[in-house]
Amino acid sequence: MTTHDRRAFLALVLGALGGRAAGQAQRGAGASPAPPRFEGQLASTARHLRAAADDWGRAVHRMPAAVLRPRTVGDVVRAVAYARERGLKVAMRGQGHCVSGQAQAAGGLVIDSSPLNHGAWHGTRALDAQAGALWRDVASRALTARRALPVLTDALVLSVGGTLSAGGTGDTSYRAGAQVDHVLELDVVTGTGALETCSPDRNRELFEMALGGMGQCGLIVRARLRLVEAPHSVELRRLAYADLGRLLADQVALCDAPIATLEGQITPEEGGRWSLSLLVGAVTRGDAGGARPGWLSGLGFAGEDAPASARFWDHIDRRTKRLWASRLEPRPHPSLAMVLPEPAAAGLLADIMSSASDRAGIWRIEVFPMVRERFVAPLHRLPEGPLSFTVRLQREASAEGAPDHHAMLESNRRLAARMRAAGGKVYPPFAPEQSPEDWREHYGPDLWARLAAAKARFDPDGLLTPGPGVFGGSRT
Ligand SMILES: Cc1cc2nc3c(=O)[nH]c(=O)nc-3n(C[C@H](O)[C@H](O)[C@H](O)COP(=O)(O)OP(=O)(O)OC[C@H]3O[C@@H](n4cnc5c(N)ncnc54)[C@H](O)[C@@H]3O)c2cc1C
């Protein structure tokens, strides 16, 4: 960082602080600390600030004062310590794939984790990954030793730190829980600017409050990830359904079947109809066309495609190209992900599918079962009851601020309220803006008290991650 950059940072920070706080900071700056020397880049051009004030949802825009592209973990430590001294808010941003400003910090400092993307083996059964690494890169490295992550997100171009701050679920979650359930150790920079290592055996409270904690108690800078043996290939079957109830019932029936992946897909068709299908993968050694598997018997599908064998990598990487392409389009994606208690899932889904206003802009609904006892991390919230369903409404609007965009946001708010009333939980990065009351309800009284105590301990000045609005304030 050049002297010019540091002066620019100070000017930005003082400008952002304004008024009395700026006066205090100026006095402080005169008395001692110069702005930190970063090894990475402090970007302050309008282009960088605008990018950090945007996300996949394109509905919320909060301009930061500066964006740091750290080169080292030390940069993150220095940035948080300095921000604390100056009373600045700090948010870490992975790939910005959240939808309601969760990774933004108005007038504050956004730390772009993407340059922190190194990885290293820890023995043969675990990988260390820095927070900004993409799951695609981690999975690819693991596969060089025929290892795999137990749970991968459907889109691999999400950051390790971003999904570990939320939960991280995908087509193996029905049997393996969430990504946060397979973390062995973390390095976290807390709101006091301390770099701490934590695990189930060491500093456990920080560990549990960082995983799925939406960056409230600390910024994850490294995760040690458990690996399992990778399949050679996956034999995929697409089963077609005529009935939503059967589609859901068969997902439940398959939760204990000898299969490898499971995802329901509901796709709009011409004339207001929907195509319902179940994509089921079973591990093979690349020799598709063997005997018909026993787990197919007793299911209620109406038709099936011929099974297709895919190399494991091609299967997990299947959505990358489409996602890269859609990143180039400046369209808003007012998507919504929620976890519904099993008894409420069919009714709510049927209502969404039959309502012209709620089905607007949906290009696919993804549905998969969650067996509660297979999920461990406390802050990754699931509804009460042994079984629930993740339901993701993938939406795209025509343009930011267009009438269809507003209508989809309104539909999401309506559906989130209805889901809460039914005992469901939002998936925080893929949810409408929540009030502190919504968050209290999300966690429930005991967990809320625990998170609030951890916040007071690890981020006593309330600097970290204002975007989700967990502890109220102005989200700045
Ligand atoms: C196309 C698409 C597909 C998706 N598929 C899945 C899926 O299969 N499974 C799934 O679980 N989710 C999925 N998501 C949902 C969700 O948006 C992401 O899980 C989440 O936002 C992570 O993405 P990100 O790395 O871009 O993090 P961001 O969106 O940048 O950040 C998410 C939140 O975490 C905070 N944060 C980021 N990094 C850190 C860190 N290192 N330490 C502390 N806090 C941090 C941010 O401040 C923000 O509050 C998908 C999203 C999209 C757009």
The ligand as an ORCA input file, in Angstrom:
! r2SCAN-3c Opt
* xyz 0 1
  C     -26.419    -19.377     -8.057
  C     -26.406    -19.608     -6.579
  C     -26.401    -20.887     -6.084
  C     -26.374    -21.099     -4.710
  N     -26.337    -22.372     -4.274
  C     -26.260    -22.610     -2.960
  C     -26.162    -23.936     -2.486
  O     -26.161    -24.899     -3.231
  N     -26.089    -24.122     -1.156
  C     -26.052    -23.089     -0.276
  O     -25.947    -23.334      0.920
  N     -26.166    -21.813     -0.695
  C     -26.270    -21.552     -2.002
  N     -26.378    -20.266     -2.448
  C     -26.806    -19.252     -1.471
  C     -25.947    -18.219     -0.800
  O     -26.035    -17.048     -1.499
  C     -24.549    -18.549     -0.457
  O     -24.540    -19.707      0.348
  C     -23.788    -17.495      0.353
  O     -24.185    -16.187      0.085
  C     -22.318    -17.686      0.100
  O     -21.929    -17.069     -1.058
  P     -20.643    -16.116     -1.092
  O     -19.424    -16.916     -0.938
  O     -20.783    -15.265     -2.277
  O     -20.781    -15.251      0.254
  P     -21.320    -13.761      0.382
  O     -22.656    -13.720     -0.250
  O     -20.293    -12.807     -0.096
  O     -21.462    -13.630      1.966
  C     -22.554    -14.201      2.650
  C     -22.555    -13.678      4.106
  O     -21.434    -14.201      4.799
  C     -20.575    -13.156      5.242
  N     -19.211    -13.612      4.993
  C     -18.634    -13.880      3.798
  N     -17.403    -14.352      3.977
  C     -17.198    -14.392      5.315
  C     -16.116    -14.805      6.126
  N     -15.001    -15.278      5.594
  N     -16.241    -14.712      7.473
  C     -17.381    -14.240      8.031
  N     -18.444    -13.830      7.309
  C     -18.343    -13.915      5.961
  C     -20.935    -11.953      4.416
  O     -20.621    -10.727      5.082
  C     -22.423    -12.161      4.232
  O     -23.108    -11.729      5.377
  C     -26.382    -20.005     -3.815
  C     -26.394    -18.724     -4.320
  C     -26.390    -18.523     -5.693
  C     -26.381    -17.123     -6.205
*
